[in-house]
């Protein structure tokens, strides 16, 4: 029987039995991590609803996610070393491996064929085929001092290249996996003490590693053949006494607003703005507490900031043209993450200790809906699939 007639006959059976499948795209889908239960909610932003949940994902206490090129699958990195491929359309686990003892995030290649995971224990990165989660590469992270190191700040450069930092060794490595079983590694040493996170800019041009042990950041020009690191925003604290750090800030290119990149300062109540043309400081904004995430609204007019304890019930909104705080919001208890919808009309905020996701109208800055969630943390929209450095 021709395939067209077979499909037609199957559809008639489905209609006759009342089991007509719901056709759906993936462009407005996302996930909400429920960190206490090893579960994620699959959500859609058009109707602001929960479509279902997927369980059995392990320890999600510091979970992150990237998406397949078509936005259908989320690759979720768990703190227990688990890498899980979740089908957002069927609400099921497509594949899962436990690849290490303690992982901290990951990245996906330009063509969507490789997914890499960065590990605290035993360190290094492992790389997998996205179709099957078959391991294709294992890159231990041993610094110039001969000791193994935790890996942080993993991001994707162009092609099948990944870039990451060695926390203990103070190094940046660039791994070309065009031939996965023979990766080519370029090592940049002496970048500074305790690089705690990193980001690739949205155009793939630069990689920035934040430094916990020093005032400043390390910058690598990925378009330059030399690929050496230089210091930017050096000594931005200018000798000021740092406060105890209650939660490490996070770096991602979600904080880019036009020409400016907004960066949470370590141990200060300040958000720094760097000019991405000159990589000099373009200003700083005093904020309520120690910033954790600085997330730019699509279009770049505003940057929304959340904070470490004891100010983690607040979100502040920075107006980019005036570089001032224009609003302080109190969405709930223990705000962990913020994610804008693709065009920026909504922002979804996880309030862990209020057990809900609070959705704001980004223009009026008023809450429009609250969705129950069990200790929610990370919120990730499928449209990340089309953006670099997330």
Residue pairs with C-beta under 8 A, 6 or more apart in sequence:
1 9
14 20
14 21
24 44
24 89
26 70
26 71
26 72
26 88
26 89
26 382
27 71
27 342
27 382
27 383
28 44
28 45
28 46
28 341
28 342
28 382
29 42
29 43
29 44
29 45
29 51
29 71
29 88
29 381
29 382
30 42
30 43
30 44
30 45
30 339
30 348
30 379
30 380
30 381
30 382
31 40
31 41
31 42
31 43
31 65
31 74
31 76
31 86
31 88
31 378
31 379
31 380
32 40
32 41
32 43
32 50
32 348
32 350
32 357
32 371
32 373
32 376
32 378
32 379
33 40
33 60
33 63
33 65
33 76
33 350
33 376
33 377
33 378
33 379
33 380
34 40
34 41
34 53
34 60
34 373
34 374
34 375
34 376
34 377
35 60
35 61
35 63
35 352
35 375
35 376
35 377
35 378
36 374
36 375
37 55
37 60
37 374
37 375
38 55
38 56
38 57
38 58
38 59
38 60
38 78
39 53
39 54
39 55
39 56
39 57
39 60
39 374
40 53
40 54
40 57
40 60
40 74
40 76
40 86
41 50
41 51
41 52
41 53
41 371
41 373
41 376
42 50
42 51
42 52
42 53
42 54
42 86
42 88
42 91
43 49
43 50
43 51
43 348
43 357
43 371
44 51
45 341
45 346
45 348
45 381
48 346
48 359
48 368
48 369
48 371
49 371
50 371
51 91
52 91
53 91
54 86
54 91
54 92
54 93
56 93
56 96
57 63
57 76
57 78
57 82
57 84
57 86
57 93
57 96
58 78
58 79
58 80
58 82
58 84
58 98
59 78
59 79
59 80
59 82
60 76
60 78
60 79
60 377
61 79
61 377
62 79
62 104
62 377
63 76
63 77
63 78
63 79
63 377
63 378
64 76
64 77
64 104
64 105
64 106
64 378
64 380
65 74
65 75
65 76
65 77
65 378
65 380
66 74
66 75
66 106
66 107
66 108
66 115
66 384
66 385
66 390
67 73
67 74
67 75
67 108
67 380
67 382
67 384
67 385
68 74
68 75
68 108
68 112
68 130
68 385
69 111
69 112
69 385
70 385
71 88
71 382
71 383
71 385
72 87
72 88
72 89
72 382
73 85
73 86
73 87
73 88
73 94
73 130
74 85
74 86
74 88
74 380
74 382
75 83
75 84
75 85
75 86
75 106
75 108
75 115
75 130
76 82
76 83
76 84
76 85
76 86
77 83
77 103
77 104
77 105
77 106
77 117
78 84
78 103
79 102
79 103
79 104
80 98
80 101
80 102
80 103
81 98
81 99
81 100
81 101
81 102
81 103
81 119
81 121
82 96
82 97
82 98
82 99
82 103
83 96
83 97
83 98
83 99
83 103
83 106
83 115
83 117
83 128
83 133
84 93
84 95
84 96
85 93
85 94
85 95
85 96
85 130
85 133
86 92
86 93
86 94
87 93
87 94
88 382
95 132
95 133
96 133
97 128
97 133
97 135
99 117
99 119
99 126
99 128
99 135
100 117
100 119
100 121
100 122
100 126
101 119
101 120
101 121
101 122
102 119
102 120
102 121
103 117
103 118
103 119
103 120
104 118
104 119
104 120
104 150
104 151
104 152
104 154
105 117
105 118
105 152
105 154
106 115
106 116
106 117
106 118
106 154
107 115
107 116
107 154
107 155
107 156
107 162
108 114
108 115
108 116
108 130
108 156
109 115
109 116
109 156
109 159
109 160
109 161
109 162
109 177
110 156
110 158
110 159
110 160
110 388
111 159
111 160
112 130
112 385
113 129
113 130
113 131
113 160
114 127
114 128
114 129
114 130
114 136
114 160
114 177
114 180
115 127
115 128
115 130
115 133
116 125
116 126
116 127
116 128
116 154
116 156
116 162
116 177
117 125
117 126
117 127
117 128
117 154
118 125
118 151
118 152
118 153
118 154
118 164
119 125
119 126
119 150
119 151
120 150
120 151
121 150
122 140
122 148
123 140
123 141
123 142
123 148
123 149
123 150
123 151
123 166
124 138
124 139
124 140
124 141
124 148
124 151
125 139
125 141
125 151
125 154
125 162
125 164
125 175
126 135
126 137
126 138
126 139
127 135
127 136
127 137
127 138
127 139
127 162
127 177
127 180
127 183
128 134
128 135
128 136
129 135
129 136
136 177
136 180
136 181
137 177
137 180
137 181
137 183
139 173
139 175
139 183
139 185
140 148
141 148
141 149
141 150
141 151
141 164
141 166
141 169
141 173
142 148
142 149
143 149
143 166
143 168
143 169
143 170
143 171
143 189
144 169
144 171
144 187
144 189
145 169
147 168
147 169
148 168
149 166
149 167
149 168
149 169
149 171
150 166
150 167
150 168
151 164
151 165
151 166
151 167
152 164
152 165
152 167
152 195
152 196
152 197
152 198
153 163
153 164
153 165
153 195
153 196
153 197
153 198
153 199
153 209
153 210
153 251
154 162
154 163
154 164
154 198
155 162
155 163
155 164
155 198
155 199
155 200
155 207
155 389
156 162
156 163
156 200
156 388
156 389
157 163
157 174
157 200
157 204
157 207
157 222
158 204
158 222
159 176
159 178
160 176
160 177
160 178
160 180
161 174
161 175
161 176
161 177
161 178
162 174
162 175
162 177
163 172
163 173
163 174
163 175
163 198
163 200
163 207
163 220
163 222
164 172
164 173
164 175
164 198
165 171
165 172
165 173
165 191
165 195
165 197
165 198
165 209
166 172
166 173
166 195
167 194
167 195
167 196
168 194
169 189
170 189
170 190
170 191
170 192
170 193
170 194
170 195
171 187
171 188
171 189
171 190
171 191
172 187
172 188
172 191
172 195
172 198
172 207
172 209
172 218
172 220
172 229
173 185
173 186
173 187
173 188
174 185
174 186
174 188
174 220
174 222
174 227
175 183
175 184
175 185
175 186
176 183
176 184
176 185
176 186
177 183
178 184
186 227
188 220
188 227
188 228
188 229
190 229
191 209
191 211
191 218
191 229
192 209
192 211
192 213
192 214
192 216
192 218
192 231
193 211
193 212
193 213
193 214
194 211
194 212
194 213
194 214
195 209
195 210
195 211
195 212
195 218
196 210
196 211
196 212
196 248
196 266
197 209
197 210
197 248
197 249
197 250
197 251
198 207
198 208
198 209
198 210
198 251
199 207
199 208
199 251
199 252
199 253
199 389
200 206
200 207
200 222
200 253
200 388
200 389
201 207
201 208
201 253
201 256
201 261
201 276
201 388
201 389
202 253
202 256
202 387
202 388
202 389
203 388
204 222
204 388
204 389
205 221
205 222
205 223
206 219
206 220
206 221
206 222
206 276
207 219
207 220
207 222
208 217
208 218
208 219
208 220
208 232
208 251
208 261
209 217
209 218
209 220
209 229
210 217
210 249
210 251
210 263
210 266
211 217
211 218
211 266
212 245
212 248
212 266
215 233
215 234
215 235
215 236
215 237
215 238
215 266
216 231
216 232
216 233
216 234
216 235
216 236
217 231
217 232
217 233
217 263
218 229
218 230
218 231
218 232
219 229
219 230
219 231
219 232
219 279
220 227
220 228
220 229
221 227
232 274
232 279
232 280
233 263
233 272
233 274
233 279
233 280
233 281
236 265
236 272
236 281
236 284
237 265
237 267
237 268
240 268
242 266
242 267
242 268
243 267
243 268
243 269
243 290
244 267
245 266
245 267
245 290
245 308
246 290
246 308
246 309
246 310
247 290
247 292
247 308
247 309
247 312
248 266
248 292
249 263
249 264
249 265
249 266
249 290
249 291
249 292
249 293
250 264
250 292
250 293
251 263
251 264
252 293
252 389
252 390
253 261
253 387
253 388
253 389
253 390
254 293
254 295
254 296
254 390
255 261
255 262
255 263
255 293
255 294
255 295
255 296
255 303
256 262
256 276
256 296
256 300
257 296
257 297
257 300
257 301
257 302
257 303
257 320
258 300
258 320
259 275
259 276
259 277
260 273
260 274
260 275
260 276
260 282
260 300
260 320
261 273
261 274
261 276
262 271
262 272
262 273
262 294
262 296
262 303
262 318
263 271
263 272
263 273
263 274
263 294
264 271
264 272
264 290
264 291
264 292
264 293
264 294
264 305
265 271
265 272
265 284
265 291
267 290
268 290
269 286
269 287
269 288
269 289
269 290
269 291
270 284
270 285
270 286
270 287
270 291
271 284
271 285
271 287
271 291
271 294
271 303
271 305
271 318
272 281
272 283
272 284
273 281
273 282
273 283
273 284
273 285
273 323
274 280
274 281
274 282
275 281
275 282
283 323
285 318
285 323
285 324
285 325
286 325
287 305
287 307
287 316
287 318
287 325
288 307
288 311
288 314
288 316
288 325
288 328
289 307
289 308
289 310
289 311
289 312
289 314
290 307
290 308
290 311
291 305
291 306
291 307
291 308
292 306
292 307
292 308
292 312
293 305
293 306
293 337
293 338
294 303
294 304
294 305
294 318
295 303
295 304
295 305
295 338
295 339
295 340
295 347
296 302
296 303
296 304
296 320
297 303
297 304
297 340
297 344
297 347
297 362
298 340
298 342
298 343
298 344
299 344
300 320
301 319
301 320
301 321
302 317
302 318
302 319
302 320
302 326
302 362
303 317
303 318
303 320
304 315
304 316
304 317
304 318
304 338
304 347
305 315
305 316
305 317
305 318
306 312
306 314
306 315
306 335
306 336
306 337
306 338
306 349
307 314
307 316
307 335
312 333
312 334
312 335
312 336
313 330
313 331
313 332
313 333
313 334
313 335
314 328
314 329
314 330
314 335
315 328
315 329
315 330
315 331
315 335
315 338
315 349
316 325
316 327
316 328
316 329
317 325
317 326
317 327
317 328
317 329
317 365
318 324
318 325
318 326
319 325
319 326
327 365
329 360
329 365
331 349
331 351
331 354
331 358
331 360
331 367
332 349
332 351
332 353
332 354
332 356
332 358
333 351
333 352
333 353
333 354
334 351
334 352
334 353
334 354
335 349
335 350
335 351
335 352
336 350
336 351
336 352
336 376
336 377
336 378
337 349
337 350
337 376
337 377
337 378
337 379
338 347
338 348
338 349
338 350
338 379
339 347
339 348
339 379
339 380
339 381
340 346
340 347
340 348
340 362
340 381
341 347
341 348
341 381
342 381
342 383
344 362
345 361
345 362
345 363
346 359
346 360
346 361
346 362
346 368
347 359
347 360
347 362
348 357
348 358
348 359
348 379
349 357
349 358
349 359
349 360
349 379
350 357
350 373
350 376
350 377
350 378
350 379
351 357
351 358
351 376
352 375
352 376
352 377
353 375
355 372
355 373
355 374
355 375
355 376
356 370
356 371
356 372
356 373
356 376
357 370
357 371
357 373
357 376
357 379
358 367
358 369
358 370
359 367
359 368
359 369
359 370
359 371
360 366
360 367
360 368
361 367
361 368
384 390
